[in-house]
Amino acid sequence: MPAQSKLLRVLEYKKVNPLGDEKEINLDVRIIAACNVDLLVEVKQNRFRKDLYYRLNVLPLKIPNLRQRPEDIPLLAEYFIKIYSKKDFESPPELEQSALRALLAYHWPGNVRELSNSIERAVVICQNNIITERDLSLNLRIDKTEDNHQDKTLKKALNSFKQKYLEQILEVHLGNKTEAAKALGIQRTYLSRLIKELEINT
């Protein structure tokens, strides 16, 4: 909250005081702010200042989840391949067609960050400068190898799904429960309780 107050002051007066300097500096900037949680909910729960929310919310842009815009996946994949192969490759690896189909079939619970992580891993481990479906990650095969739930009760089937889903999100966020809880839209304490109940190794 103290940081939000300082940011609000900067936005209102367009001036800053550099550390150790008493002289104010005028700013001529445009602010683009992004958030992966619903800020109106954060405002209602007193975790985000209402005045700062309305100060930032001049021209809101809603970006759909990655799974809702599959046409962006090939472009983003090629972009990340170029970024992560700059240092170690004379030319960027090629993305095999089967790998591209796997990317398009996956539901991306971790959004663009998960895609970025998958591509980075693939660039590191691929051979012959070609990224195959196998290089992308084990997560990509979860949709194709779903458990047979016919012999399970509804509760057991739901718990099985929740366990796999939470394991994916935790992997994307490198085991950081706070970040994983934000991505899931739940409280960290509730996530910890689910991890314990479902016996998920973290």
LINCORRA-V155965 format. One record per residue. RES is the residue in three letters. OMEGA is omega in radians with two decimals (999 if undefined). NEAR is the number of other C-alpha atoms within 8 Angstrom. Layout:
{{RES;OMEGA;NEAR} {RES;OMEGA;NEAR}}
//
This chain:
{{MET;3.09;7} {PRO;3.12;5} {ALA;3.11;6} {GLN;3.12;10} {SER;3.13;10} {LYS;3.13;8} {LEU;3.11;8} {LEU;3.14;11} {ARG;3.12;9} {VAL;-3.12;10} {LEU;-3.11;9} {GLU;-3.00;6} {TYR;3.14;6} {LYS;3.09;10} {LYS;3.08;10} {VAL;3.02;9} {ASN;3.09;9} {PRO;3.13;9} {LEU;3.10;4} {GLY;-3.11;4} {ASP;-3.13;7} {GLU;-3.09;6} {LYS;3.11;6} {GLU;3.10;9} {ILE;3.09;8} {ASN;-3.12;7} {LEU;3.00;7} {ASP;-3.03;5} {VAL;2.95;4} {ARG;-3.08;4} {ILE;2.99;5} {ILE;-3.09;4} {ALA;3.13;5} {ALA;-3.12;4} {CYS;-3.13;6} {ASN;3.05;6} {VAL;3.12;8} {ASP;-3.06;7} {LEU;3.09;9} {LEU;3.06;7} {VAL;3.12;7} {GLU;3.10;11} {VAL;-3.13;12} {LYS;-3.14;7} {GLN;3.06;7} {ASN;3.06;7} {ARG;3.11;8} {PHE;-3.09;12} {ARG;3.14;11} {LYS;-3.11;7} {ASP;3.10;7} {LEU;3.11;11} {TYR;-3.10;12} {TYR;3.09;8} {ARG;3.14;9} {LEU;-2.98;8} {ASN;-3.13;7} {VAL;-3.14;6} {LEU;-3.08;4} {PRO;3.07;5} {LEU;3.09;4} {LYS;3.12;4} {ILE;-3.13;4} {PRO;3.04;6} {ASN;-3.09;7} {LEU;-3.12;12} {ARG;3.12;9} {GLN;3.11;6} {ARG;-3.08;9} {PRO;3.13;8} {GLU;3.13;6} {ASP;-3.02;8} {ILE;3.12;11} {PRO;-3.13;8} {LEU;3.14;8} {LEU;3.13;8} {ALA;3.12;11} {GLU;3.11;9} {TYR;-3.12;8} {PHE;3.08;11} {ILE;3.13;13} {LYS;-3.12;9} {ILE;-3.02;7} {TYR;3.14;9} {SER;-3.07;12} {LYS;-3.02;10} {LYS;-2.92;5} {ASP;-3.06;5} {PHE;3.03;8} {GLU;3.05;5} {SER;-3.11;6} {PRO;3.07;10} {PRO;3.08;11} {GLU;3.12;7} {LEU;-3.14;10} {GLU;-3.10;10} {GLN;3.12;6} {SER;3.10;8} {ALA;3.11;13} {LEU;3.12;11} {ARG;3.11;8} {ALA;3.11;10} {LEU;-3.11;9} {LEU;-3.10;9} {ALA;-3.05;6} {TYR;-3.04;9} {HIS;3.01;7} {TRP;3.09;10} {PRO;3.13;7} {GLY;3.07;10} {ASN;-3.01;10} {VAL;3.12;8} {ARG;3.12;8} {GLU;3.08;11} {LEU;3.12;11} {SER;3.14;10} {ASN;-3.13;9} {SER;3.13;10} {ILE;3.13;12} {GLU;3.10;11} {ARG;-3.09;11} {ALA;3.13;12} {VAL;-3.11;12} {VAL;-2.99;6} {ILE;-3.08;7} {CYS;3.14;11} {GLN;3.12;6} {ASN;3.08;4} {ASN;3.11;8} {ILE;3.10;10} {ILE;3.13;15} {THR;3.11;11} {GLU;-3.12;11} {ARG;-3.10;7} {ASP;-2.95;10} {LEU;3.00;13} {SER;3.12;11} {LEU;-3.11;7} {ASN;-3.06;6} {LEU;-3.13;10} {ARG;-3.10;8} {ILE;-3.13;8} {ASP;-3.07;7} {LYS;-3.05;5} {THR;-3.12;6} {GLU;3.10;6} {ASP;3.02;4} {ASN;-3.04;5} {HIS;-3.03;7} {GLN;-3.09;4} {ASP;-3.10;5} {LYS;2.99;8} {THR;3.13;7} {LEU;-3.12;6} {LYS;-3.14;7} {LYS;3.12;8} {ALA;3.12;10} {LEU;3.12;8} {ASN;3.11;9} {SER;3.11;8} {PHE;-3.12;8} {LYS;-3.14;8} {GLN;-3.13;11} {LYS;-3.11;8} {TYR;3.14;8} {LEU;3.10;9} {GLU;3.10;9} {GLN;-3.10;10} {ILE;3.13;13} {LEU;3.12;13} {GLU;3.13;8} {VAL;-3.09;11} {HIS;3.04;10} {LEU;3.09;6} {GLY;3.14;9} {ASN;-3.05;8} {LYS;3.14;11} {THR;3.13;7} {GLU;3.12;8} {ALA;3.13;12} {ALA;3.10;12} {LYS;-3.14;12} {ALA;-3.14;11} {LEU;-3.11;7} {GLY;3.13;7} {ILE;3.10;9} {GLN;3.14;8} {ARG;3.14;10} {THR;3.12;6} {TYR;3.09;8} {LEU;3.13;11} {SER;3.13;9} {ARG;3.11;8} {LEU;3.13;8} {ILE;3.13;12} {LYS;-3.10;8} {GLU;-3.08;7} {LEU;3.11;8} {GLU;3.12;6} {ILE;3.10;9} {ASN;3.12;4} {THR;999;4}}
//
